[in-house]
Amino acid sequence: MLEANTSDLPRIRLPLNVVTNAKSSVRMVSMNADLLPILCCPRCRGPLDLEPADPLPQGEGATESRLSCRTCGAGYLVARGIPRFAGESYAASFGRQWNRYDVARDEEDEATFQVKTGLEPASLRGQLVLDAGCGGGRYARLLGRHGARVVGVDISTAVEKAKSLCADLPEVSIVQGDLLELPLNHQRFDAAFSIGVLHHSPNPRKAFAQVAACVKPGGRLAVWLYRKNTPPQEWINSALRVVTTRLPTRVLEPLCVGLGVLGGVPVLNRTLNKVVNFSNHPDWTLRVCDSFDWYAPRYQSHHTIEELKQWFSEEGFADLEVLPPARSGRLYDWTYHHNLIIGSGVNVAGTKAR
């Protein structure tokens, strides 16, 4: 588990969203003022105060701001308008992935969000929504454009991409934090979702509980996780990932480019990928990104519908709904329900009862 400190985080020498501090006549990085009452210290869950930090080096005349816990005294840097409660640690591949590849596709993102949450983005207008594992910020941007107030949390440096992507949306706030120690007050959010994230945590069950605790009674939570496939598929995937997770990026990325080529070959892209996973998405960039997303991360767990439903029930959710995939058809349905489609998901939504 990550220690909640900022000693290993780099100083940001070109801060964005700066405001003038009248008392000290220096500039400090601004943070969305509406975010402060929502945040808490991940160490002790105490309230936080926003204050100036030490001046930046080389006489630039600007400072970063800092969050200070009233209870335990812990301090957290705010850099480029992003509160920093954790370094990326085990999630470094995601920082590279989302900053390197441009995967935001407005029309597709809206359709995907609706399928995997059971909610129309427009229905969340004016509501406070948690994007748990926001990555590069494509869903945060989607909801912000529909008028929702969004807090996107991610442990990786993908928060830089998310902040940039949502720069014109004051309703969207981005936080760098660990889902295992969420720096958010409980029962504040009208809705929360996590799409393809918790299975990359070293403790998915604990991360789920942390996200679930943020939802207020009557609020909705939707979670999408990798599906557990048949034993032979699981054995092959585990063996491959023993190798790929140890490969340097300069080797793994060209391999993913090769898988991107394979994903464009008719027939093979719908048969061979049931044995060795690779994306057959129509978009080349997304094919490469999806393959890197599969083979690079240090942690990857697979789950069943029954397991995920049990998590919801244990955290006080009712009216559980198993959300179906976007695709359908006799052959697809058969392979999906027999757990043969590698990379497919288990998807559940529910309402907080207590």
KEFITI-946433 format. One record per residue (C-alpha): residue number from 1; residue in three letters; x, y, z. Coordinates in steps of 0.02 Angstrom, whole numbers, plus 50000, padded with zeros to 5 digits. Each point is the difference from the previous one (the first is absolute). Layout:
% residues N
+-----+------+-------+-------+-------+
: pos : code :    c1 :    c2 :    c3 :
+-----+------+-------+-------+-------+
: NUM :  ALA :     X :     Y :     Z :
...
+-----+------+-------+-------+-------+
This chain:
% residues 354
+-----+------+-------+-------+-------+
: pos : code :    c1 :    c2 :    c3 :
+-----+------+-------+-------+-------+
:   1 :  MET : 50000 : 50000 : 50000 :
:   2 :  LEU : 50062 : 50172 : 49958 :
:   3 :  GLU : 50062 : 50118 : 50136 :
:   4 :  ALA : 49899 : 50159 : 49985 :
:   5 :  ASN : 50138 : 50126 : 49973 :
:   6 :  THR : 50068 : 50110 : 49863 :
:   7 :  SER : 50186 : 49993 : 50034 :
:   8 :  ASP : 50035 : 49902 : 49841 :
:   9 :  LEU : 49891 : 50108 : 49886 :
:  10 :  PRO : 50088 : 50119 : 49880 :
:  11 :  ARG : 49988 : 50187 : 50017 :
:  12 :  ILE : 49893 : 50071 : 49860 :
:  13 :  ARG : 50088 : 50153 : 49932 :
:  14 :  LEU : 49865 : 50057 : 49880 :
:  15 :  PRO : 49839 : 50000 : 50102 :
:  16 :  LEU : 49831 : 50020 : 49916 :
:  17 :  ASN : 49847 : 50092 : 50067 :
:  18 :  VAL : 50093 : 50125 : 50108 :
:  19 :  VAL : 49925 : 50134 : 50110 :
:  20 :  THR : 50075 : 50146 : 50095 :
:  21 :  ASN : 50021 : 49992 : 50188 :
:  22 :  ALA : 49972 : 50182 : 50056 :
:  23 :  LYS : 50089 : 49981 : 50167 :
:  24 :  SER : 50163 : 49929 : 49935 :
:  25 :  SER : 49998 : 50073 : 49823 :
:  26 :  VAL : 50046 : 49829 : 49929 :
:  27 :  ARG : 49903 : 49885 : 49889 :
:  28 :  MET : 49937 : 49831 : 50056 :
:  29 :  VAL : 49924 : 49857 : 49903 :
:  30 :  SER : 49811 : 50005 : 50014 :
:  31 :  MET : 49888 : 49853 : 50040 :
:  32 :  ASN : 49814 : 49990 : 49969 :
:  33 :  ALA : 49927 : 50078 : 50158 :
:  34 :  ASP : 49850 : 49883 : 49996 :
:  35 :  LEU : 50118 : 49852 : 50019 :
:  36 :  LEU : 50069 : 50041 : 50173 :
:  37 :  PRO : 49845 : 49947 : 50102 :
:  38 :  ILE : 49998 : 49834 : 49906 :
:  39 :  LEU : 50181 : 49957 : 50035 :
:  40 :  CYS : 50071 : 49924 : 50160 :
:  41 :  CYS : 50167 : 49937 : 50061 :
:  42 :  PRO : 50026 : 49821 : 49939 :
:  43 :  ARG : 50101 : 49961 : 50157 :
:  44 :  CYS : 49876 : 50050 : 50135 :
:  45 :  ARG : 49848 : 50065 : 49902 :
:  46 :  GLY : 50022 : 50171 : 50081 :
:  47 :  PRO : 49947 : 50164 : 49917 :
:  48 :  LEU : 50123 : 50094 : 49890 :
:  49 :  ASP : 50052 : 50181 : 49983 :
:  50 :  LEU : 50072 : 50078 : 49842 :
:  51 :  GLU : 50154 : 50108 : 50029 :
:  52 :  PRO : 50151 : 50065 : 49904 :
:  53 :  ALA : 50152 : 49885 : 49987 :
:  54 :  ASP : 50184 : 50043 : 49985 :
:  55 :  PRO : 50053 : 50109 : 49853 :
:  56 :  LEU : 50057 : 49911 : 49844 :
:  57 :  PRO : 50187 : 49995 : 49966 :
:  58 :  GLN : 50101 : 50112 : 49883 :
:  59 :  GLY : 49910 : 50159 : 50052 :
:  60 :  GLU : 49847 : 49974 : 49891 :
:  61 :  GLY : 49891 : 50098 : 50122 :
:  62 :  ALA : 49862 : 49870 : 50005 :
:  63 :  THR : 49951 : 49872 : 50130 :
:  64 :  GLU : 49903 : 49839 : 50002 :
:  65 :  SER : 49861 : 49983 : 50126 :
:  66 :  ARG : 49985 : 49866 : 50132 :
:  67 :  LEU : 49862 : 49907 : 50091 :
:  68 :  SER : 50029 : 49980 : 50187 :
:  69 :  CYS : 49904 : 49881 : 50113 :
:  70 :  ARG : 49929 : 50084 : 50155 :
:  71 :  THR : 50001 : 49834 : 50096 :
:  72 :  CYS : 50166 : 49914 : 49966 :
:  73 :  GLY : 50098 : 50140 : 49917 :
:  74 :  ALA : 50037 : 49904 : 49840 :
:  75 :  GLY : 50033 : 50108 : 49847 :
:  76 :  TYR : 49960 : 49970 : 49818 :
:  77 :  LEU : 50060 : 50098 : 49849 :
:  78 :  VAL : 49882 : 50083 : 49878 :
:  79 :  ALA : 50088 : 50010 : 49832 :
:  80 :  ARG : 49924 : 50066 : 49839 :
:  81 :  GLY : 49834 : 50013 : 50092 :
:  82 :  ILE : 50002 : 49813 : 50042 :
:  83 :  PRO : 50006 : 49943 : 50182 :
:  84 :  ARG : 50136 : 49866 : 50013 :
:  85 :  PHE : 49965 : 49868 : 50132 :
:  86 :  ALA : 50104 : 49860 : 49923 :
:  87 :  GLY : 50137 : 49959 : 49876 :
:  88 :  GLU : 49957 : 49880 : 49859 :
:  89 :  SER : 50103 : 49851 : 50066 :
:  90 :  TYR : 49927 : 49839 : 49924 :
:  91 :  ALA : 49897 : 50099 : 49872 :
:  92 :  ALA : 50145 : 50077 : 49903 :
:  93 :  SER : 49949 : 49912 : 49838 :
:  94 :  PHE : 49833 : 50092 : 50003 :
:  95 :  GLY : 50084 : 50168 : 50016 :
:  96 :  ARG : 50098 : 49963 : 49844 :
:  97 :  GLN : 49851 : 49923 : 49910 :
:  98 :  TRP : 49876 : 50141 : 50024 :
:  99 :  ASN : 50126 : 50140 : 49973 :
: 100 :  ARG : 50068 : 49918 : 49843 :
: 101 :  TYR : 49840 : 49942 : 49913 :
: 102 :  ASP : 49853 : 50112 : 49959 :
: 103 :  VAL : 49851 : 49886 : 50031 :
: 104 :  ALA : 49857 : 50123 : 50029 :
: 105 :  ARG : 49863 : 49970 : 49872 :
: 106 :  ASP : 49846 : 50103 : 50042 :
: 107 :  GLU : 49865 : 49895 : 49918 :
: 108 :  GLU : 50076 : 49834 : 50052 :
: 109 :  ASP : 50035 : 50059 : 50177 :
: 110 :  GLU : 49818 : 50050 : 50024 :
: 111 :  ALA : 49938 : 49833 : 49936 :
: 112 :  THR : 50125 : 49904 : 50106 :
: 113 :  PHE : 49957 : 50099 : 50156 :
: 114 :  GLN : 49815 : 49967 : 49979 :
: 115 :  VAL : 50025 : 49813 : 49973 :
: 116 :  LYS : 50120 : 49978 : 50146 :
: 117 :  THR : 49907 : 50106 : 50127 :
: 118 :  GLY : 49820 : 49985 : 49944 :
: 119 :  LEU : 49987 : 50190 : 50007 :
: 120 :  GLU : 49980 : 50133 : 49868 :
: 121 :  PRO : 50132 : 50135 : 50025 :
: 122 :  ALA : 49868 : 50137 : 49988 :
: 123 :  SER : 49906 : 49924 : 50147 :
: 124 :  LEU : 50145 : 50046 : 50115 :
: 125 :  ARG : 49990 : 50187 : 49969 :
: 126 :  GLY : 50026 : 50095 : 50163 :
: 127 :  GLN : 50047 : 49844 : 50097 :
: 128 :  LEU : 50165 : 49966 : 50087 :
: 129 :  VAL : 50082 : 49850 : 49915 :
: 130 :  LEU : 50158 : 49902 : 50042 :
: 131 :  ASP : 50104 : 49930 : 49857 :
: 132 :  ALA : 50103 : 49871 : 50094 :
: 133 :  GLY : 50154 : 49970 : 49894 :
: 134 :  CYS : 49974 : 50140 : 49875 :
: 135 :  GLY : 50156 : 49963 : 49896 :
: 136 :  GLY : 50017 : 50130 : 49863 :
: 137 :  GLY : 49832 : 50077 : 50046 :
: 138 :  ARG : 49889 : 49954 : 49853 :
: 139 :  TYR : 49847 : 49956 : 50106 :
: 140 :  ALA : 50029 : 50146 : 50118 :
: 141 :  ARG : 50000 : 50115 : 49849 :
: 142 :  LEU : 49843 : 49917 : 49931 :
: 143 :  LEU : 49903 : 50027 : 50161 :
: 144 :  GLY : 50067 : 50175 : 50025 :
: 145 :  ARG : 49937 : 50047 : 49829 :
: 146 :  HIS : 49829 : 49936 : 50051 :
: 147 :  GLY : 49999 : 50111 : 50154 :
: 148 :  ALA : 50050 : 49878 : 50137 :
: 149 :  ARG : 50120 : 50049 : 50139 :
: 150 :  VAL : 50138 : 49871 : 49985 :
: 151 :  VAL : 50146 : 49949 : 50110 :
: 152 :  GLY : 50121 : 49889 : 49904 :
: 153 :  VAL : 50127 : 49902 : 50103 :
: 154 :  ASP : 50149 : 49905 : 49932 :
: 155 :  ILE : 50164 : 49943 : 50076 :
: 156 :  SER : 50103 : 50019 : 49842 :
: 157 :  THR : 50072 : 50151 : 49910 :
: 158 :  ALA : 49854 : 49981 : 49880 :
: 159 :  VAL : 49923 : 50137 : 50108 :
: 160 :  GLU : 50105 : 50122 : 49897 :
: 161 :  LYS : 49908 : 49944 : 49842 :
: 162 :  ALA : 49833 : 50003 : 50090 :
: 163 :  LYS : 50030 : 50177 : 50064 :
: 164 :  SER : 50046 : 50059 : 49826 :
: 165 :  LEU : 49852 : 49912 : 49919 :
: 166 :  CYS : 49879 : 50080 : 50124 :
: 167 :  ALA : 50085 : 50170 : 50008 :
: 168 :  ASP : 49847 : 50091 : 49931 :
: 169 :  LEU : 49881 : 49917 : 50123 :
: 170 :  PRO : 50000 : 50082 : 50172 :
: 171 :  GLU : 49874 : 49868 : 50058 :
: 172 :  VAL : 50136 : 49866 : 49988 :
: 173 :  SER : 50134 : 49980 : 50135 :
: 174 :  ILE : 50145 : 49878 : 49985 :
: 175 :  VAL : 50087 : 49921 : 50150 :
: 176 :  GLN : 50155 : 49889 : 50004 :
: 177 :  GLY : 49962 : 49870 : 50133 :
: 178 :  ASP : 49999 : 49815 : 50038 :
: 179 :  LEU : 49832 : 49911 : 49993 :
: 180 :  LEU : 50061 : 49895 : 50147 :
: 181 :  GLU : 50009 : 50159 : 50105 :
: 182 :  LEU : 49876 : 50118 : 49919 :
: 183 :  PRO : 50022 : 50180 : 50061 :
: 184 :  LEU : 49813 : 50031 : 49989 :
: 185 :  ASN : 49867 : 50021 : 50133 :
: 186 :  HIS : 49872 : 49861 : 50013 :
: 187 :  GLN : 49822 : 50008 : 49937 :
: 188 :  ARG : 50024 : 50159 : 49899 :
: 189 :  PHE : 49970 : 49941 : 49821 :
: 190 :  ASP : 49834 : 49981 : 49910 :
: 191 :  ALA : 50080 : 49872 : 49883 :
: 192 :  ALA : 50165 : 49911 : 49975 :
: 193 :  PHE : 50072 : 49887 : 49868 :
: 194 :  SER : 50158 : 49903 : 49965 :
: 195 :  ILE : 50025 : 49931 : 49825 :
: 196 :  GLY : 50144 : 49878 : 49977 :
: 197 :  VAL : 50104 : 50060 : 50149 :
: 198 :  LEU : 49978 : 49903 : 50162 :
: 199 :  HIS : 50069 : 49839 : 49925 :
: 200 :  HIS : 50168 : 50089 : 49983 :
: 201 :  SER : 50010 : 50033 : 50187 :
: 202 :  PRO : 50103 : 49888 : 50116 :
: 203 :  ASN : 49840 : 49983 : 50104 :
: 204 :  PRO : 49844 : 50020 : 49891 :
: 205 :  ARG : 49880 : 49958 : 50141 :
: 206 :  LYS : 50069 : 50137 : 50113 :
: 207 :  ALA : 50001 : 50125 : 49857 :
: 208 :  PHE : 49817 : 49957 : 49966 :
: 209 :  ALA : 49956 : 50032 : 50182 :
: 210 :  GLN : 50088 : 50169 : 49996 :
: 211 :  VAL : 49903 : 50054 : 49846 :
: 212 :  ALA : 49835 : 49932 : 50067 :
: 213 :  ALA : 50021 : 50098 : 50162 :
: 214 :  CYS : 50001 : 50164 : 49903 :
: 215 :  VAL : 49824 : 49973 : 49933 :
: 216 :  LYS : 49858 : 50079 : 50100 :
: 217 :  PRO : 49843 : 49899 : 50045 :
: 218 :  GLY : 49890 : 49994 : 49847 :
: 219 :  GLY : 50149 : 50027 : 49886 :
: 220 :  ARG : 50053 : 49884 : 49860 :
: 221 :  LEU : 50162 : 49905 : 49972 :
: 222 :  ALA : 50051 : 49909 : 49841 :
: 223 :  VAL : 50156 : 49892 : 49984 :
: 224 :  TRP : 50074 : 49908 : 49851 :
: 225 :  LEU : 50137 : 49869 : 50028 :
: 226 :  TYR : 50088 : 49871 : 49892 :
: 227 :  ARG : 49905 : 49837 : 49988 :
: 228 :  LYS : 50077 : 49837 : 50058 :
: 229 :  ASN : 50024 : 49890 : 49846 :
: 230 :  THR : 50016 : 49812 : 49982 :
: 231 :  PRO : 50148 : 49917 : 50088 :
: 232 :  PRO : 50104 : 49973 : 49841 :
: 233 :  GLN : 49979 : 50183 : 49951 :
: 234 :  GLU : 50047 : 50057 : 50175 :
: 235 :  TRP : 50156 : 49889 : 50000 :
: 236 :  ILE : 50058 : 50066 : 49831 :
: 237 :  ASN : 49969 : 50181 : 50048 :
: 238 :  SER : 50089 : 49982 : 50167 :
: 239 :  ALA : 50151 : 49920 : 49916 :
: 240 :  LEU : 50011 : 50138 : 49869 :
: 241 :  ARG : 49985 : 50138 : 50130 :
: 242 :  VAL : 50140 : 49925 : 50103 :
: 243 :  VAL : 50108 : 50049 : 49851 :
: 244 :  THR : 49917 : 50160 : 49938 :
: 245 :  THR : 49990 : 50087 : 50168 :
: 246 :  ARG : 50190 : 49983 : 50013 :
: 247 :  LEU : 50039 : 50065 : 49826 :
: 248 :  PRO : 50070 : 50176 : 49982 :
: 249 :  THR : 49881 : 50121 : 49917 :
: 250 :  ARG : 50113 : 50017 : 49847 :
: 251 :  VAL : 49970 : 49814 : 49967 :
: 252 :  LEU : 49818 : 49984 : 50053 :
: 253 :  GLU : 49933 : 50147 : 49899 :
: 254 :  PRO : 50061 : 49932 : 49831 :
: 255 :  LEU : 49922 : 49832 : 50046 :
: 256 :  CYS : 49836 : 50088 : 50031 :
: 257 :  VAL : 50016 : 50087 : 49832 :
: 258 :  GLY : 50018 : 49826 : 49923 :
: 259 :  LEU : 49844 : 49943 : 50092 :
: 260 :  GLY : 49914 : 50155 : 49932 :
: 261 :  VAL : 50040 : 49939 : 49825 :
: 262 :  LEU : 49936 : 49826 : 50042 :
: 263 :  GLY : 49841 : 50078 : 50069 :
: 264 :  GLY : 49961 : 50068 : 49826 :
: 265 :  VAL : 50011 : 49831 : 49912 :
: 266 :  PRO : 49827 : 49929 : 49963 :
: 267 :  VAL : 49954 : 49831 : 50077 :
: 268 :  LEU : 50160 : 49992 : 50104 :
: 269 :  ASN : 49946 : 50153 : 50098 :
: 270 :  ARG : 49844 : 49908 : 50057 :
: 271 :  THR : 50071 : 49825 : 50026 :
: 272 :  LEU : 50182 : 50007 : 50053 :
: 273 :  ASN : 49960 : 50134 : 50129 :
: 274 :  LYS : 49898 : 49870 : 50095 :
: 275 :  VAL : 50167 : 49915 : 50038 :
: 276 :  VAL : 50123 : 50145 : 50012 :
: 277 :  ASN : 49920 : 50165 : 50042 :
: 278 :  PHE : 50017 : 50148 : 49880 :
: 279 :  SER : 49878 : 50135 : 49950 :
: 280 :  ASN : 49899 : 49998 : 49840 :
: 281 :  HIS : 49932 : 50176 : 50022 :
: 282 :  PRO : 49973 : 50088 : 49832 :
: 283 :  ASP : 50111 : 50145 : 50055 :
: 284 :  TRP : 50188 : 49964 : 49982 :
: 285 :  THR : 50052 : 50110 : 50145 :
: 286 :  LEU : 49875 : 49919 : 50117 :
: 287 :  ARG : 50055 : 49826 : 49946 :
: 288 :  VAL : 50180 : 50037 : 50048 :
: 289 :  CYS : 49947 : 50088 : 50161 :
: 290 :  ASP : 49884 : 49858 : 50051 :
: 291 :  SER : 50137 : 49870 : 49977 :
: 292 :  PHE : 50123 : 50104 : 50102 :
: 293 :  ASP : 49865 : 50021 : 50132 :
: 294 :  TRP : 49985 : 49811 : 50011 :
: 295 :  TYR : 50182 : 49946 : 50002 :
: 296 :  ALA : 50091 : 50142 : 50089 :
: 297 :  PRO : 49916 : 50024 : 50171 :
: 298 :  ARG : 50078 : 49918 : 50150 :
: 299 :  TYR : 49833 : 49943 : 50070 :
: 300 :  GLN : 49854 : 49922 : 49908 :
: 301 :  SER : 49861 : 49898 : 50081 :
: 302 :  HIS : 49848 : 49916 : 49924 :
: 303 :  HIS : 49830 : 49982 : 50082 :
: 304 :  THR : 49827 : 49920 : 49990 :
: 305 :  ILE : 49829 : 50081 : 50002 :
: 306 :  GLU : 49958 : 49910 : 50163 :
: 307 :  GLU : 50157 : 50068 : 50083 :
: 308 :  LEU : 49967 : 50179 : 49946 :
: 309 :  LYS : 49818 : 49992 : 50054 :
: 310 :  GLN : 50055 : 49938 : 50170 :
: 311 :  TRP : 50115 : 50151 : 50018 :
: 312 :  PHE : 49854 : 50116 : 49965 :
: 313 :  SER : 49889 : 49912 : 50127 :
: 314 :  GLU : 50135 : 50002 : 50134 :
: 315 :  GLU : 50021 : 50189 : 49979 :
: 316 :  GLY : 49815 : 50034 : 50022 :
: 317 :  PHE : 49938 : 50011 : 49819 :
: 318 :  ALA : 49832 : 49935 : 49941 :
: 319 :  ASP : 49900 : 49991 : 49838 :
: 320 :  LEU : 50151 : 49923 : 49916 :
: 321 :  GLU : 50000 : 49997 : 49810 :
: 322 :  VAL : 50114 : 49894 : 49892 :
: 323 :  LEU : 50038 : 50109 : 49849 :
: 324 :  PRO : 50015 : 49908 : 49832 :
: 325 :  PRO : 50138 : 50035 : 49874 :
: 326 :  ALA : 49973 : 50116 : 49853 :
: 327 :  ARG : 50015 : 49860 : 49872 :
: 328 :  SER : 49873 : 49862 : 49976 :
: 329 :  GLY : 49959 : 49858 : 49883 :
: 330 :  ARG : 49977 : 49813 : 50018 :
: 331 :  LEU : 50184 : 49953 : 49982 :
: 332 :  TYR : 50065 : 50147 : 50100 :
: 333 :  ASP : 49875 : 49971 : 50140 :
: 334 :  TRP : 50049 : 49816 : 50012 :
: 335 :  THR : 50187 : 50036 : 50009 :
: 336 :  TYR : 49972 : 50144 : 50122 :
: 337 :  HIS : 49895 : 49900 : 50122 :
: 338 :  HIS : 50124 : 49855 : 49991 :
: 339 :  ASN : 50140 : 50119 : 50051 :
: 340 :  LEU : 50097 : 49974 : 49838 :
: 341 :  ILE : 50026 : 50182 : 49951 :
: 342 :  ILE : 50165 : 50059 : 50071 :
: 343 :  GLY : 49993 : 50181 : 50056 :
: 344 :  SER : 49811 : 49999 : 50021 :
: 345 :  GLY : 49929 : 50058 : 50164 :
: 346 :  VAL : 49885 : 49973 : 50146 :
: 347 :  ASN : 49895 : 50155 : 50024 :
: 348 :  VAL : 49885 : 50039 : 50147 :
: 349 :  ALA : 49909 : 50156 : 50060 :
: 350 :  GLY : 49903 : 50028 : 50160 :
: 351 :  THR : 49923 : 50129 : 50116 :
: 352 :  LYS : 50070 : 50041 : 50173 :
: 353 :  ALA : 49871 : 49944 : 50127 :
: 354 :  ARG : 50094 : 50045 : 50159 :
+-----+------+-------+-------+-------+
